[in-house]
Amino acid sequence: MWQAEVRVDLDAIRDNVALLRARTTAEVMAVVKGDGYGHGMLPSARAALAGGATWLGVATLGEGLALRRAGFEVPVLAWLHSPGMPLHEGVAAGIDLNAGSVQLLGELVTAARRAERTARVHLKLDTGLSRGGATPAEWPALLEAAAKAQADGDIDVVGVWSHFVYADEPGHETIDHQLALFAEGLATAERAGITPRYRHIANSAATLTRPDAHYDLVRPGIAVYGLSPVAGESYGLRPAMTARARVALTKRVPAGQGVSYGHTYFTERDTTLALVPLGYADGVPRAASNAGPVQLGGKRRTVAGRVCMDQIVLDVGDDPVVAGDVATLFGAGDDGGPTADDWAAVIGTINYEIVTRFGSSRVPRVYQGGAA
Ligand SMILES: *Cc1c(COP(=O)(O)O)cnc(C)c1O
């Protein structure tokens, strides 16, 4: 390591997917959106397929096309489109595309004609998240339009799908309610002559906690990267990302010395400060000022003062920390070191956001395991 790095353990990704696979009879779509939740989309996708995933899931068409350009030939679903996008490129690339409204379905028909190829479509039912998808009230019209487009040969309805509101809280009342609406939506689809090969609703949390929600395909994201969607449960997953840096310098300062912008931290006694070259440009949340946990010299420390764009400072007391020592912001937690969950807890966010933030370009991503 030159200065700082985000290390990604591809064997952990592979093993996490294998663990998920072992928990279901459904096929596994590894979700690799958001640059693989900050882990790197392409290496993560490769590792996930090695673990037994047979599908890849992304949010945007751009992400889907990048997978195809990189040579991935497995089924890919992209689910977030705006009107006017070059969806025909997605159709031409054989990417499965989501339609959650009659308007988007119309765009897919146009795209299919332009690409001179049948579009592979997944119809999305909004069972309560109020994000993408047709509401139950809009569902019959979407089915009708889809049945017609399918009869015309413009589309092939490969999937019917939905997404959970609160699967990360097992037992939450929305889960059963959404499953009931999904089952109803599937029944309505069948009456409209639409019987897709893939029915899917389960994210990581539902993959781990609700086998009755697996249907034909599960769509885990965060669990692929070894982080648990459910507080307090690890399910045997192994976190794949470690963020660490070499201490750039240390110095002795007297008691009462203010540290970093705004002097929001003062030393209590004569002490050693260690400068760690990672900051908010690299993903360290500024909200973790005076709060973020860092492992250094075999002990857990707390960021002293404000997080800067490029660096943070640690107060290591009289411990024999020297420049060049490695400070770990988070990792698998093996050595009692902090995890992405710990960082999420101190700033009131979710582990998803912590690892995704560390996907920035300045810090080299170093891969271990896999084919790397
Ligand atoms: C992000 C996403 C997933 C994966 O969710 P996790 O909670 O990370 O498992 C699945 N499906 C859709 C539609 C998503 O947007």
The ligand as a Tripos MOL2 file, in Angstrom:
@<TRIPOS>MOLECULE
LIG
   15    15     1     0     0
SMALL
NO_CHARGES

@<TRIPOS>ATOM
      1 C1        -30.7440   -2.1850   -4.5420 C.3       1 LIG1
      2 C2        -31.8370   -3.1050   -4.9050 C.ar      1 LIG1
      3 C3        -31.7860   -4.4610   -4.5270 C.ar      1 LIG1
      4 C4        -30.7710   -5.0130   -3.5670 C.3       1 LIG1
      5 O1        -31.1290   -4.5950   -2.2640 O.3       1 LIG1
      6 P1        -30.2760   -5.0460   -1.0000 P.3       1 LIG1
      7 O2        -31.0440   -4.4970    0.1460 O.co2     1 LIG1
      8 O3        -28.9420   -4.4200   -1.1440 O.co2     1 LIG1
      9 O4        -30.2310   -6.5230   -1.0120 O.co2     1 LIG1
     10 C5        -32.7500   -5.2950   -5.0280 C.ar      1 LIG1
     11 N1        -33.7270   -4.8380   -5.8330 N.ar      1 LIG1
     12 C6        -33.8350   -3.5140   -6.1660 C.ar      1 LIG1
     13 C7        -34.9520   -3.0590   -7.0230 C.3       1 LIG1
     14 C8        -32.9060   -2.6100   -5.6950 C.ar      1 LIG1
     15 O5        -33.0140   -1.3100   -6.0280 O.3       1 LIG1
@<TRIPOS>BOND
     1     1     2 1
     2     2     3 ar
     3     2    14 ar
     4     3     4 1
     5     3    10 ar
     6     4     5 1
     7     5     6 1
     8     6     7 2
     9     6     8 1
    10     6     9 1
    11    10    11 ar
    12    11    12 ar
    13    12    13 1
    14    12    14 ar
    15    14    15 1
@<TRIPOS>SUBSTRUCTURE
     1 LIG1         1 GROUP 0 **** ****
